[in-house]
Amino acid sequence: MKSFYDWQSNLQAKIYQINERLVQSIYTSQSDLYDMARYTIDSGGKRFRPLLTILVYSMISDKPYEDILDLAAGYELIHTASLIHDDIIDRSDMRRGRPTLNKRFGVENAIVVGDYLFAKAYELGSRYGPVVSKIMADGSSRLAEGQTLEFLNRGNLYLSENTYLEIIAGKTAHFFEACARGSSVAAGGSAEITDYVSLFAFNLGMAFQITDDILDFISTEDREGKPTFQDIRENVMTLPLIRSISKDGNSGKILDLLKNGGSVSDLKEVLLKDGSIEYSFDTASRYIKNAISYLRKTEKSPNIDTLMDLAMIVIDRISSLK
């Protein structure tokens, strides 16, 4: 079974160029600001969004993928800025194995760096014309809407599945969609192809977030490279919990655990036994099937195979742990 890291290893040249472009794009003669922005960029990450942007572009255009690197870097800067602001809201001390920007340099500086990265991102996007700029801005707006809706519903034990799906569509899936749509427009893709790759990316984003939420319960910190049970600690309701609470005859037990500070191991045991993890996995699988069906409607190219592999890897991340 191919892992995300196996898939990513075949794209190392592209990742290297993405990282180079990120460093170039955040440069400023204000050395303190540059050092703080560089600290954030150097913390790593999967570079999932810029890779998606590049692969969609290469699928449609015969031009060198270097032509889309600025847009790819712009999307990654928006994602990074949103994580900075998330860490401030959550008062997080660690991300990707080292102190968060707000922990090391203070909340005030972290806010400024996040704002700076947003500004640089939109400047990069503007190089591709007003249509792509609007796609990028709309994706960022949806991201903010999803994050706000999630924050306002923290601790809401009766959050509906529909509201949860609205949250993850905003904070994750619509931004994936923006990466693909902006890239396709920049590549000169037809309206039909642009819609297909956008729908592929949206459904991929939905599955990606649901699998992340499942892994928060069933994986380990060593495997994922980040703390598990983070959603519970931050009072964020995700699909496994929502499903468990909605099941007849079980809501009393899971609610009692949540209200009275039950152990995460007890929560995990209930979610596994009552089928809520399986239900969430099946939901993610349906989104992946939708994603693949849209991708198959596009013209055949080597990058379609790479994107198809990525879709399957999203599901493979959790299938071995169920």
GIZINOR-V91175 format. One record per residue. NEAR is the number of other ideal C-beta (glycine too) atoms within 10 Angstrom. Layout:
NEAR
NEAR
This chain:
9
13
12
15
9
11
16
17
11
11
15
9
9
20
17
11
17
21
18
12
19
26
15
11
20
22
12
12
6
11
8
12
16
16
12
22
28
15
16
26
19
12
16
12
17
12
22
19
27
29
22
24
30
26
26
31
28
21
25
23
17
7
13
10
19
12
15
23
23
19
27
30
29
32
26
27
29
26
21
23
23
20
20
25
19
18
22
18
14
17
11
18
12
12
22
13
10
13
15
23
25
24
17
14
18
12
13
10
15
21
15
17
27
24
13
20
27
19
11
21
26
16
14
23
28
15
12
21
11
9
12
21
19
14
25
25
16
16
22
22
14
19
20
13
16
22
18
13
18
24
14
10
18
14
11
13
15
12
21
13
14
9
15
23
18
15
24
23
21
21
22
24
24
24
26
28
26
30
32
30
26
30
33
28
21
25
22
13
24
10
9
10
18
22
16
21
30
25
19
28
30
24
25
28
28
26
28
26
25
29
25
20
21
25
17
21
23
18
17
9
12
7
12
13
10
15
12
19
15
13
18
18
12
16
12
21
25
22
23
29
26
23
22
25
19
15
14
5
7
17
14
9
16
24
16
11
18
18
9
7
6
16
10
14
8
13
19
17
12
18
22
15
11
18
16
24
23
15
19
25
23
11
18
25
17
14
24
21
13
18
27
16
13
18
22
12
13
21
10
9
13
10
17
18
12
16
24
15
15
21
21
16
20
23
17
16
22
21
12
8
14
10
